[in-house]
Amino acid sequence: MTLKTYEAGEVTIFSTDRKQKINTTIILTVGIIFLLFSICLSVSIGAADINLSVVLDALLQFDPENKAHQIIWELRLPRTIGAIIVGASFAVAGAIMQGMTRNDLAEPGLLGLNAGGVFALALCLAFAPNLSYLMMVFIAFIGAGLGATLVFGIGSMSAGGVTPIRLVLAGAAVSALLTALSEGVALYYQIGQDLAYWFAGGVSTTTWEQLKVIAPIVIGAIIIAIMLSRAITLLSLGEDIALSLGQKTSLIKLLATVIVLILAGTSVTVVGAVGFIGLIIPHITRLLVGVDYRYIIPCSAVLGGLLVVYADVAARLINPPYETPLGALIAVIGVPFFLYLAHTKKGAI
């Protein structure tokens, strides 16, 4: 996207750069091809290695009597699809947050949404363990909203107002509080083993029943995010500019916030408190396609899916037959990335 400012006008408009369209098309096309390949690769790797030819045979001609086919369909395929959905969700949520708040450090995990979702799940496991999965998704959505409300409330208390670093510090404090409360609930009600999975992060227990619930929710939320992408682009230029161009900024922020909470809350019920996906992917995407969110959001969805799928594959390969926590692997990339961004923002404290 190329910004053009006219001398006589207080209004800034943008025009579409052909190169960005080409880059976006390439990223989406190549990304989808790699996603298809990653499905075959992910399904073939595990405690029992399965040849790619068997994977393709299971996908095209499923034999319920074949043990390898059962492993592929009942365990590995839902796990892989879950990884793609989770990666796309967190990446799009991060992109929306960064564009809406003009905060390069905004990300669901850093701003308390993931910890809030896990805290809500801890309460579910303690007080209503027989709830339906759909209801758990809804409660995790409320928990994510609680975390975000606390973070923005604390971050806005200082005299200087909200800054990127203050929000992250508030997010760290709220995340620590909610995590401690979750652990307290887990110890008191003896559900530590059940909750440990959501603290470590992973997609190994994803089932088709879960995917039937979350897939329509996530796909619908991402479609709405794409529909809002032009408005988010204008918000990323500044609220005054968006207002001058006729945007209903309050309504857009409300819709965008709901979409972020839906994406983050839904993903937490699958993968747990995995962070940094929504921080890393939008920044990489902006380097590739520019600052127009009409391109950033769909490309972030594809690249986020790729990141989590290949991180999940790495989690199985590092120390077989045991699995390395997915959250730890992504944090190995995300923490240095966060420290670099925080260093560049040090004047905003």
Disulfide bonds with the S-S distance in Angstrom:
none
